[in-house]
Amino acid sequence: MPEFENLRSIRSFVRRNGRITPAQQRALDTLWARYVVEPHENLDLNQLFGRTATKHLEIGFGKGEALLAMALAHPENDYLGIEVHLSGVGHLLNEAAKLGLNNVHVICIDAVEVLEKYFSDNSLDCVYIFFPDPWHKARHHKRRLIQENFLALLARRVKIHGYVRLATDWEDYAQQMLQLFENTDKFQNCVSPNSFAPRCEERPLTKFERRGQRLGHGVWDLCYQRVIG
């Protein structure tokens, strides 16, 4: 798909694995095969999870707080997370095993590559993108994940009437996201045109977000539904 060549060549992330704790390393060593997916073309998500259920994807799950909370609260749903930073992956694997979760799997490859190469059309019921790297310097805005081409890719992979939910604590990125979604006929604002959404109840408050609230930082949520367009 040539229209995504430029998007793939400009990464929206920099690998910052940082220090991996002994517990995280043990999880990576012992739980990788249980939870981590090595994707292949035309990945069958029902086969992966061993059942037919609604499929939720979180892109860039960090330490996995939201993904774990959603999977625990909704055992009837299947959750797939994409994260390239191994310290966060190790943390999630540890917690998922402690909680005995069977409805979670992880992919450790760039989200654009995963969506483009391995997922089929209309395979996802909901996509979550919480606090993507803001690349706050103007010269780095081209590295932001949420771009016009990426929305076109999401529109193919998300089912009609499925959802995309986003959050950011950078106002200019929030405004960019809002305008990009408002300018496509593939998604409809779940609140009203040009409006941000109430905080997603499925998204737990992280330590980082609570600290931001104490400092008076804003957080902007968006919610869009895939429509026929």
ABEGO torsion letter per residue (X at the ends): XAAAAAAAABBABBBBAEBBBAAAAAAAAAAAAAABBBBBBGBBAAAAAGBBBBBBBBBGAEAGAAAAAAAAABAABBBBBBBABAAAAAAAAAAAAAAGBAABBBBBBBAAAAAAAABBBGABABBBBBGBBAGABAAAAAABABBAAAAAAAAAABBBGBBBBBBBABAAAAAAAAAAAAABAABBBAABBGBBBBBBAABBBBAAAAAAAAAGBBBBBBBBBBBBX
